[in-house]
């Protein structure tokens, strides 16, 4: 999870939600293209929370 360019922490969706004080659905929303598109429309993009999804490779 990032706030702007600053790395905050890593964890599961559940862990991030608890640590950030929001619902798991909010954390999931941060990973969706719709949220990224919403950010692109903002004039001032600062203090933006973003979440990068890391998928485990089982190979």
C-alpha positions in Angstrom: 0.0 0.0 0.0 1.3 3.4 -1.0 0.3 6.9 -0.1 1.5 9.1 -2.9 5.0 7.9 -3.6 5.6 6.7 0.0 5.4 3.0 0.7 3.3 2.4 3.8 3.0 -1.4 4.3 2.3 -4.8 2.8 -0.2 -7.5 3.7 -3.4 -9.2 2.8 -6.5 -7.3 1.9 -7.8 -8.1 5.4 -4.6 -6.9 7.1 -4.4 -3.7 5.1 -8.1 -2.9 5.8 -7.6 -3.4 9.6 -4.4 -1.4 9.6 -5.8 1.5 7.5 -9.2 1.5 9.3 -11.3 0.8 6.3 -13.4 -2.1 4.9 -11.9 -4.8 2.8 -14.1 -3.6 0.0 -12.4 -0.3 0.1 -9.0 -1.9 -0.2 -10.2 -4.0 -3.2 -11.6 -0.8 -4.8 -8.1 0.7 -4.7 -6.9 -2.1 -7.0 -9.6 -1.7 -9.6 -9.1 0.1 -12.9 -12.2 2.3 -12.1 -10.3 3.8 -9.2 -7.2 4.4 -11.3 -9.3 6.2 -13.9 -11.0 8.3 -11.2 -7.5 9.4 -10.0 -6.5 10.4 -13.6 -9.4 12.8 -13.7 -8.4 14.7 -10.6 -6.5 17.9 -11.0 -4.5 17.5 -7.8 -3.4 14.0 -7.2 -1.6 14.0 -3.8 -2.1 11.9 -0.7 -3.6 9.2 -2.9 -3.8 5.7 -1.6 -2.9 3.0 -4.1 -2.6 -0.7 -3.7 -0.5 -3.0 -5.9 -1.8 -6.5 -6.1 0.8 -9.2 -5.9 -0.3 -12.5 -7.2 1.5 -15.7 -6.0 2.9 -17.9 -8.7 2.2 -21.5 -7.8 4.6 -22.9 -10.6 
